[in-house]
Amino acid sequence: MTSTQHPLLGIELLKLADNFPQAALPAIINHHEFLDGSGYPKGLKEEALDKVSQLIAVVNEYDSLCYPSQQGKARMPYAALGHLYKQYKTKLNQEYIGKMIKMLGIYPPGSVVELSSGQYAMVMSVNLTKLLCPKILVYDALVPKDQAPIVDLEIEGISIVRCLPPAALPEKVHEYLNPRERVSYYFGGDSRK
């Protein structure tokens, strides 16, 4: 079985599970399908794809751009968002791409940035009310990484000057920030609902 057939293999494995919700099966089998029919495993078009499958396809493609099987082809989160927005207009649901950009912000988690203080940092989480002020992990040679605090740019009054590719970082900064570790995302819901 080729790697493009893994959605079908996943469905076969899930048939062995007693309590797996049937409503989730389309999202599993269709997470590589594109609106224009160029995806796989079945080459379905938009009218045959439910909204959940379309959403999962957007998230899956973003993750694949940031964390491909060949590490050398990885894109930084901000570059992956830009690529999705520009290059997938006919392939992915544009409304969902727009919402993902709004959720991840201008500086998505995992982005490497240079600060107005001259320091380097990695974005750790987005401030949805102030997209220019994410929380960051700042490189500081005097502080061991495991003790480095997460800094809130809104509180500290520091700003981001620019995003950088990891290759632009000095080696010791790159090792400290380790920008190629997989970033986990969590979006908290409104607890009042």
N, C-alpha and C positions, 0 to 999 in steps of 0.2 A: 504494500500500500504506500502510495506517495504521500509526502507531507501535506499536499493539498487535500488529501482525503481524511485528515484527522477529525474534521467535524462529524463525518459519518461514523468513524470509529468511536467517537465520544458518545454518539447516540446509541450505538450498539452496547456500549458498556453501561449506559444508564438504564437500559432495558432490564439489567440485572438488579437494579435497585427497586425495592418495594414501594417506597413512599416518595419518589421523585415527582414533583409537580409537572404534569403534562404541559401546562401553559408555558413552562420555561424551555421546552424543547426547541421551539423555533429559534430562540436567541442563541442556542448552542450550535445548531446546525448552520445558521445563517450569519455568523459573526464575521465571515470573510466575503460576504456578498456585497456587491456595489450596486447603486441605483441604476447604473447604465447597463447592467447585465454582464460586466467584465469580471465579476468576482467568481468565487468557487464555494462549494463543490458543484452547484447546479446552474450557475450563471443566471440567477433570478434577477428580475428588474424591480424597480421601485414599487409598482402596484402589487407585487407578490410578497413584499417584505413588510412585516408589521413594524410598528414604531419602536418597540423594544429592541428588535434585531438591528434596526437602523442606528439606534443609540449605541449599542454594544459595538457595532462596526466602527463608529467614530472613535470610541475609546480604545478599541483594539488597535486601530491603525496608528493612533497617537503613541501608544505604548510600543508598537513595533518600530516606529521611527526613532524613539528615544533609546530603546533597548533591543536592537536587532540581533540576530544570531551571530553576525560578524561585527564584533565590537568596533572595528575601524570605521564602520559606516554609520555609527550612532550620531544622532543630532542632539544638540542641546534642546531643552524643553521649549524655549522661546522660538528657536528655529523650526522645531517640529510643528508648533502651532501655526507659524507663518506658512510653512509648506502645505499643511492641510488646507488652510484658508485659500491659498493661491492655486494649488495643483489638483484639488479634489472636488471642484465645483460641480461636476456631473456625476461623481462617484459616491459622494457622501452627503447626508442631509445637512444642508447649510445652516439651518436653524440650530441644529444640535452642535455643530462646530462653533457657532457664535456663542451659544450658552456655555460651552466648555471653555472658550477663551475668557468669558466673563468670570467663570468660577476659578480658573487657574490664574487669572490676572495677567498683567503685562510682563511680570517676572515670575513665571511658574516655579514651583518647588523644583530644586535641582539646578536652577540657573546659577551660573557663576557670574559675579558682578564685581565691579570696582566702585568703591565708595568715595564720596566727597572728601573723606578724611585721608584718602590715599591707600586705604586698606583693601584687601580682597575678602570676599565673603561668598557664601552659598546660601541661596534662598531656601528656607525651610518650610514656611507656610505663608499663605496669602492673607492680606487684610482686605476683606471684601468691601469694607466701607472706604478704604483709602488704598487703592491699587498700587500707588507709587511707594507705599510704606509697608513692605512685607516684613516678616520676622526672618532674621538671618543668623547664620553661624559665621562669626568673623575669625579670620586667621590672626592669631597672636602667638608669636614664637615663645612668649613667656608663659603661656597658659597651655597645659596639656589638652589635647583635643577632647578627651573624655571629661574634662572639667570646664570646657568652654561653654559659656552661657549663650542662650538664644537671645538675640538683641532685637528689640522692637524699634524699627526705624522711626515710627511716629513719635515715640517717647524720647528717643535719643537726639532727634533733630539732625540726623545724618541723612544724606540722600544718595541715591544710586546715580553714578555718572554714566555707566555703560555696562552692557553684558559682554562677556568674554568667552571665547572658546577655551576649553580646558588646556589646550596646547599652548596658550599664551601665558599661562601661569608659570612662575618659577617652580622648579621641581619640588622644593620643600613645601611650598604653599599647596601645590597639587596633591601631594601625599597627605597633607593635613586635612584639606577639605574633601579629598577623595570624591570628586564630582561624578564618577561613573558608578558609584553604588546605586542600586535600584532605589528609587524614591517611592514610598508608599503614600497614597493619598487618602485623606479622610475629610468628608464634608459633613459637618454636624447639621442635624435638622433642627428646626424650631421646636423646642421642648414644650411649647405652649399648645401645639397642635395635637 
